[in-house]
Amino acid sequence: MQTFIDEDSLVVYEALSSKVRLDIIQLLSQKKLNIKEIAKALSLSSAIITSHINKLESAKIIKTEKVGQQKISSLAVDKIEINFPKKIFSAFDVDFISIPIGHYTDFSIKPTCGLASDTHFIGNVDDPKYFMLPERIDAQILWFTQGYIEYQIPNLIQVSNNLEMIDITLEISSEFPFANDNWPSDITFSLNDVEIGTWTSPGDFADTRGVYTPEWYPDNLNQYGLLKTIRITSHGTYIDGDPLSDITTQNFSVDSQIWKFRIEVKEDAQNVGGCTLFGSKFGNHPQDIIFKTYTS
């Protein structure tokens, strides 16, 4: 589950602001329980436990199913990620480009794979030839198990400016048939044919529906990804602040007309767990791939 620093996420924070509810989560992490079993374990009345269960359900942290005459509760998520607003570097001049995920210029992929717009699947799933359809530019989600997809981005830096930093932000996850939140995948990023690092995606998520995932899209397919920012600086490359590689801005010439950005799952990767990309009308973040250059 992903949350944000906004009013809509308050229900999650409020659900976690109680020792009793934290104790319930701890109990349900071990096994599924009914109200009476939870009440007995915590030495509280069933009425009190029911009230706490309702708050955890409203936050979509737990789910309750009817089994025979009993209502059985279980955890609906195994982690919660909080997305903070991005820090702004006002001291630099910033060039900003948003690249729709369907605007790739090259690819070589293996199934499972597929594309969908915000209204329907594009071509047949698990057949790479449909990645060549003109309709691919409307894609709002795409996925593949192994191979690469590449984007060309115009270089807007003025020749008189010095490159200080590059940010690439995208919503991304692994790829598993249907979904699996414990499915690591080593995803390698390259810029202008320079490998800038490999990040291991932890999984492919369908524990809750994506905030922007359209209603027609099935519940049991990948719903959202993780919003990751790759930052190339004068002293190294980072992903969400964690070191990714020793590649710096000095590895790139600002004279080229374009930037080539490649996302790849290599055949010889330790974890060949695929890749899913989410556009502005899918997943949890209303954005496409954001490419920013900071200059002085």
N, C-alpha and C positions, 0 to 999 in steps of 0.2 A: 504494500500500500504506500502511496505517496501523499504527503500533505504539503500545504503551503502556508506562508505567513499571511493568511487572509481570514475573513469572517467565516467563509464556508468550512474551514478546517477546525473551527472552534469546537465542534461536536466531538472531534477526536481527542483534542487536548482536555476537554472537560471529562470525557470518559476515563482518561488516564489519571485524573487528579483525585483519586480515592484509593486508600490502602486496601479497602475491601475489594474493589474492582481489580486492583493489581494482584491480589491474592487469588481471585477467581481465574484470572489469566494464567497464573502459575499452575493452578490445579488442572485447567483445561489443556495446558501444554503437555501433561502426562497422559491424559485419557479423556474420552467423552464422558460427560456426567449429566444427570438430571438435576432438577432444582433441589429435591430433598437430599441428594447426595452432597451437593455443594453446601447446603445449609448445615448439614451434620458436620462436615469437615471444618467449617468456619465457626460452628457454634452460634449460628444466627437463625432467625426465623425464615421460613420459606417466603413470606411476604417481602421481607427486606431483600432477600437474594433476588427475587423476581424483579424488584425495582432496579437493582444494579444490573441484572442481565439485560433488561430493556434498554438501558443507556449504552451498554456495550454493543448491543445489536444495532441501535440507531447509528452508532459510529462505524458499523460494519467491521468491527474487530472480531466478533463472534457470530455464529449462526446457530439457529435452533431448528431441528427437524423432528417431526412426529414419527415415533417408532412404536407401533401398537397403540397403547393407551398413554405412553410416556412422551414427554418432550425432552429431547436430548440435545445438549449444547456442546459445541466444539469451536475451536479457534478457526477463524476464517482467513487469518493472515499469519505470517511468521516473522514479519519485520515491518517497520514503518519508517519511511524516509521523509525528512523534512527539507523542503526546498526553500532556501533563503533567497531574497532578491540579490541580483548580481551587482558586484561592486563596479562603479563607473570610474574610469580614468579620464578625468576632465582635462588633464594637462596635455593630452595628446590630441592630434587631429585624427578622426576616426572615419574610415570608409566602411560602409555596411552594405552587405548584399545578402538577400534571402534566396536560397536555391530550393525550389520544389523538389521533392525526392524523386519525382518521375523524370526530371530533366537531366538524367545521366547521359553521357556521351559515349561510354564504352562499358562493356560488361563481359564476363565469362563466368558462368555459374553452373551449379549442379543442384538437382532437386534434393530435398523438397524445396519448392520455390513458388512464387506467385506474386500477383499484384492486385490491388483493389482501389477503386476510387471511393468517394464518400457515398456512392449509391449502388455499386455493384462490383463483382470481380471482373478483372480485365483479362479476357481469354480464359483458357483452362489452367488450373493449378498444376504444378509439378511438371510443366513443360517449358523449358527455357526459351523456346522460339517466340512465345508470346511477349517476351520482354522487348521484342522489336516492333510491336504494334505501335502505330502513331498515337493511339489512345493512351500509351504509357505516360504521357506528359501529365495526365490527370490523376496519376497514382497518388494516394494518400497513405498507403502502407505497402511495403514490399519486403519480401523475405527470400532467403536462399540458404542452403546448407554449407556449401563450400564454393570458393571462387572469389571474384571481386566485382565491384561496381565502381565506376569512376565518373567524376563530374569535372567540367571545365568552367572556370570562374574568371571573369575579366579582371585584370589587374588595374585598379583605379588609382594606384599611388602615383603622385606627381614625381617627375624625375628629380626635382630639387629637394625632395623630402627624404629623411632617413627612416628606415623601417625600425621600429622599436619593439613591436609585439604583434602576434597574430592570435586571434581567438577563433575556434571553430566549435560551434555548439549544436548538438543534435540529440534527438530522442532515439534511443537504440536499445536493443536487447538481443538475446540469443534467439535461435529458431529451433523449435521442437514440434513434431506433428501434434497439432492441437496446442498444448501449452505444458510447461513444466518449470516451476519457479526455482528448481535446483538442477540447472543444466548449464554448467560452465562452458564458455566459448572464448577462445583466444582470437580477438579481432584486431587486425593490424591496420594502422593508418599510414598513408604516404602522402607527401606533398611534393609536387614537381619531381617525382621519381626518387625522392629521398624518404626513406622509412623513418617516421618520427616516433614510432613506438607501438607496443601491443598492450591492449587492455583486456582483461578477462571479465566478460559479462557473467554475472552469477546465474542468470536464468531467463525464462520467457514467461511472462506473467499474465495470469487470467484469474487471480483470486478475487478481483473486483473488476467491474467494467471500467474502461477508460473514460475519463471525464468527457472527452470529445469524440470517442468512438461512436459511429452512427448506430441507430437502433437496429438496422437490418442485419448488422454483422453478428454472427453467432457468439453466444456467451463462452463457449468452450475453446475459442481460438484466442491467440495472443491479443491482449487488450491494451497494453501500454508498455512503454520502455522506461529507461532511466535517462534523465537529462544530464548529459555529460558535456563539459567544456574542456577542449584541448587548448592549452595555451603555450605558444612558442615564444620564448623570451631570449634576451641576450646571454642568459646563463643556463639555459636548459629548457626542456619541454615537460609540461605537467598536465595531469588530468584531474580536474577539481582540486588542484593544489598538491596532489601527490606526484612525486617524480615519475616521469614516463621514459625519458631518454636524455642523452647529452646533446641532442640536436638543438642548435640555437638559430637565431635569426641570421647569423653570419653564414649559414649554410645555403641561403637563398639569395638569388639576384632579383632586384626589383625591376630590372630592365625587360623581363619577359612580358609578353602581351597577356598571358593567361596564367592562372594557377590550376594545376591538375591535382584534384583531391581524390584519393583512392581509399576504399573501405574493403578489406579483404579477410577472408578466412582461409588460411593456407592449408594445403593438403597435408603437410607434415607438422601442423600445429599439434601441441600436446592435447588440447581440447578442441576438437572440430565440432563445435556446437552450433554453427550457423549464425546468421545475422538477420535482424528485423529492423527496418527503419520506419519511423512514424512521421507523417506530415502534419500540417496545421489542423486538419480535420479528423485526426485519429489520435488516440493515446491521451496523455495527461497534460500536454503542453501545446498551446495554439501557435505553433511555429514550424517552419520548415528548417532546413539546414542553414544556420546563420554563420556567415564568414565575415570577420572583421579584421581590418588591418589598422594598427595604431602607428602614427608617424609623427616626427617632429621636424 
